[in-house]
Amino acid sequence: MTEPARIIIVEDEVPLARAIARSLELDGHHTALAPSAAEFRRIYRNEGADLVLLDLNLGADDGLDLARELAQTTAVAVIILTGRADPDERIRGLDAGADDYVTKPFEVGELRARVRAVLRRRRPVPSPELRLRVGPVVLDLVMREVRSDGGGQPVELTETQADILAQLMRHVGRPVGRGDLLHRANWGPNNRSADVHVGHIRRKLEEAGIDALVIAAARGCGYGLFLKGEEGAAQVPEADSAD
């Protein structure tokens, strides 16, 4: 069980928001309801939060803009709640900086599990693993920054991207399933949100000139991390863990 957290539910359907709040309070969390972006800002400014459940359809407000604002200006975790089931919408939500994306209608038990998963990833990293190194590349988990002894610009990562890269670096040369990369419960085998995040990591490393690492697709499951030049000789097997 995760530690109790402060959660703001940004949802203009008040009965739904109240139902979500009641379910999260069963896990000991403290909740606040915000039917608009303006009310959310007031609550967050006065009380703060560990996690925001954010509906994309907020009447006159655009929830996606608020997700981007939170990713750029705060360290709070965000789970998007929306009736938009289009895969492109999911990608836009993740691109905006959300940690997870839940499509309505959803099972309350699934939402609680996803909240627990996101909060687990937000716990402080144990001190022995504040910095991870593979070859010349170092990941600083406090600053969420990647540097290379071989040159190139430092790379800033989102919380989720840093967590995924850390998982790959801890298992260098071995495949890691998508579900394990994201620490998610109740993810089906067809979920591809990890692919979106991995794509962003690859692009950021490439643009910064950090080319010592290769993130290779592991057929049928997830990804494996290799030093450049070693991936060709290695066949990335399928992982045992389920996505």
Salt bridges, closest charged atoms under 4 A:
GLU11 OE1 - LYS104 NZ 2.79
GLU13 OE2 - LYS104 NZ 3.95
ASP27 OD1 - ARG112 NH2 2.70
ASP27 OD2 - ARG116 NH1 3.39
GLU39 OE2 - ARG42 NH2 2.66
GLU47 OE1 - ARG6 NH2 1.75
ASP55 OD1 - LYS104 NZ 3.43
ASP65 OD1 - ARG68 NH1 2.93
GLU69 OE1 - ARG41 NH2 2.76
GLU89 OE1 - ARG84 NH1 3.54
GLU89 OE2 - ARG92 NH2 2.85
ASP95 OD1 - HIS200 NE2 2.30
ASP99 OD2 - ARG121 NH2 3.90
ASP99 OD1 - ARG122 NH2 2.96
ASP100 OD1 - ARG114 NH1 3.05
ASP100 OD1 - ARG184 NH1 3.26
GLU110 OE2 - ARG114 NH2 2.84
GLU129 OE2 - ARG170 NE 3.23
ASP140 OD2 - ARG131 NH1 3.66
GLU145 OE1 - ARG147 NE 2.86
ASP149 OD2 - ARG133 NH1 2.67
GLU159 OE1 - ARG122 NH1 3.96
GLU159 OE1 - ARG144 NH1 2.87
ASP163 OD2 - HIS183 NE2 3.74
ASP195 OD1 - ARG178 NE 2.80
ASP195 OD2 - ARG192 NE 3.60
GLU207 OE1 - ARG203 NH1 3.48
ASP211 OD2 - LYS228 NZ 3.73
GLU238 OE2 - ARG219 NH1 3.09
ASP243 OD2 - ARG178 NH1 3.26
